[in-house]
Amino acid sequence: AINYFDRIQEPVLILHGTEDESCDIQWSVNAADMLEKAGKKFEFIQYEGEKHAFIPKWPDSMAETTRFFEENLKS
């Protein structure tokens, strides 16, 4: 399979609910594996028991996203 993970130049944040029925968690697991193999900087946060939108974890996901941006966006 062809992928372009080697071309990624910026850090990647992956947020995924483990019970997502729209997009299986394995997609994110595979992406994280490929990012790691490509030596890329990334974070993978899984929300245990949450579905696609992980509404109960929304405040946490937004806090994690804000933190990630603050740490990784260039001023």
SELUM-917069 format. One record per residue (C-alpha): residue number from 0; x, z, y. Coordinates in nm, 4 decimals, m for minus. Layout:
// residues N
r pos = NUM	xx = X	zz = Z	yy = Y
...
//
This chain:
// residues 75
r pos = 0	xx = 0.0000	zz = 0.0000	yy = 0.0000
r pos = 1	xx = 0.1152	zz = m0.0788	yy = 0.3499
r pos = 2	xx = 0.1056	zz = 0.1920	yy = 0.6145
r pos = 3	xx = 0.2587	zz = 0.2326	yy = 0.9552
r pos = 4	xx = 0.3473	zz = 0.6005	yy = 0.9509
r pos = 5	xx = 0.7111	zz = 0.5110	yy = 1.0134
r pos = 6	xx = 0.6105	zz = 0.3710	yy = 1.3548
r pos = 7	xx = 0.4495	zz = 0.6921	yy = 1.4805
r pos = 8	xx = 0.6467	zz = 0.8324	yy = 1.7716
r pos = 9	xx = 0.4333	zz = 1.1246	yy = 1.8882
r pos = 10	xx = 0.3175	zz = 1.4430	yy = 1.7115
r pos = 11	xx = m0.0094	zz = 1.4188	yy = 1.5184
r pos = 12	xx = m0.2813	zz = 1.6830	yy = 1.4814
r pos = 13	xx = m0.5175	zz = 1.6607	yy = 1.1831
r pos = 14	xx = m0.8248	zz = 1.8876	yy = 1.1705
r pos = 15	xx = m1.0482	zz = 1.8607	yy = 0.8631
r pos = 16	xx = m1.3250	zz = 2.0573	yy = 0.6941
r pos = 17	xx = m1.2661	zz = 2.1044	yy = 0.3212
r pos = 18	xx = m1.6326	zz = 2.0315	yy = 0.2410
r pos = 19	xx = m1.6565	zz = 1.7174	yy = 0.4578
r pos = 20	xx = m1.9082	zz = 1.4818	yy = 0.2956
r pos = 21	xx = m1.8425	zz = 1.1944	yy = 0.5397
r pos = 22	xx = m1.4675	zz = 1.1682	yy = 0.4935
r pos = 23	xx = m1.3146	zz = 1.3320	yy = 0.1887
r pos = 24	xx = m1.0419	zz = 1.5873	yy = 0.2639
r pos = 25	xx = m0.8092	zz = 1.3881	yy = 0.0390
r pos = 26	xx = m0.7733	zz = 1.1273	yy = 0.3168
r pos = 27	xx = m0.6170	zz = 1.3916	yy = 0.5405
r pos = 28	xx = m0.4108	zz = 1.5384	yy = 0.2572
r pos = 29	xx = m0.2714	zz = 1.1905	yy = 0.1870
r pos = 30	xx = m0.2056	zz = 1.1266	yy = 0.5567
r pos = 31	xx = m0.0209	zz = 1.4584	yy = 0.5872
r pos = 32	xx = 0.1883	zz = 1.3724	yy = 0.2808
r pos = 33	xx = 0.2803	zz = 1.0332	yy = 0.4274
r pos = 34	xx = 0.3628	zz = 1.1856	yy = 0.7662
r pos = 35	xx = 0.5885	zz = 1.4378	yy = 0.5959
r pos = 36	xx = 0.7625	zz = 1.1698	yy = 0.3888
r pos = 37	xx = 0.8150	zz = 0.9665	yy = 0.7080
r pos = 38	xx = 0.9726	zz = 1.2718	yy = 0.8742
r pos = 39	xx = 0.7101	zz = 1.2887	yy = 1.1479
r pos = 40	xx = 0.6041	zz = 1.5946	yy = 1.3439
r pos = 41	xx = 0.2461	zz = 1.6886	yy = 1.2612
r pos = 42	xx = 0.0085	zz = 1.9766	yy = 1.2052
r pos = 43	xx = m0.2673	zz = 1.9770	yy = 0.9449
r pos = 44	xx = m0.5368	zz = 2.2414	yy = 0.9838
r pos = 45	xx = m0.8000	zz = 2.2693	yy = 0.7119
r pos = 46	xx = m1.1258	zz = 2.4509	yy = 0.7806
r pos = 47	xx = m1.2202	zz = 2.6091	yy = 0.4487
r pos = 48	xx = m1.5819	zz = 2.5465	yy = 0.3477
r pos = 49	xx = m1.6616	zz = 2.3470	yy = 0.6619
r pos = 50	xx = m1.8258	zz = 2.0054	yy = 0.6676
r pos = 51	xx = m1.7516	zz = 1.7069	yy = 0.8935
r pos = 52	xx = m1.8160	zz = 1.8688	yy = 1.2333
r pos = 53	xx = m1.7162	zz = 2.2259	yy = 1.1319
r pos = 54	xx = m1.9584	zz = 2.3611	yy = 1.3958
r pos = 55	xx = m1.8938	zz = 2.7312	yy = 1.3152
r pos = 56	xx = m1.5211	zz = 2.6670	yy = 1.3693
r pos = 57	xx = m1.5697	zz = 2.4523	yy = 1.6821
r pos = 58	xx = m1.4235	zz = 2.7118	yy = 1.9244
r pos = 59	xx = m1.1168	zz = 2.7530	yy = 1.7033
r pos = 60	xx = m1.0706	zz = 2.3777	yy = 1.6629
r pos = 61	xx = m1.0842	zz = 2.3282	yy = 2.0401
r pos = 62	xx = m0.8372	zz = 2.6137	yy = 2.0936
r pos = 63	xx = m0.6016	zz = 2.4571	yy = 1.8374
r pos = 64	xx = m0.6387	zz = 2.1160	yy = 2.0024
r pos = 65	xx = m0.5677	zz = 2.2603	yy = 2.3473
r pos = 66	xx = m0.2633	zz = 2.4480	yy = 2.2163
r pos = 67	xx = m0.1354	zz = 2.1349	yy = 2.0417
r pos = 68	xx = m0.1731	zz = 1.9274	yy = 2.3589
r pos = 69	xx = m0.0030	zz = 2.1921	yy = 2.5720
r pos = 70	xx = 0.2899	zz = 2.2065	yy = 2.3299
r pos = 71	xx = 0.3263	zz = 1.8328	yy = 2.2763
r pos = 72	xx = 0.2118	zz = 1.6368	yy = 2.5807
r pos = 73	xx = 0.4817	zz = 1.5442	yy = 2.8241
r pos = 74	xx = 0.4267	zz = 1.6509	yy = 3.1840
//
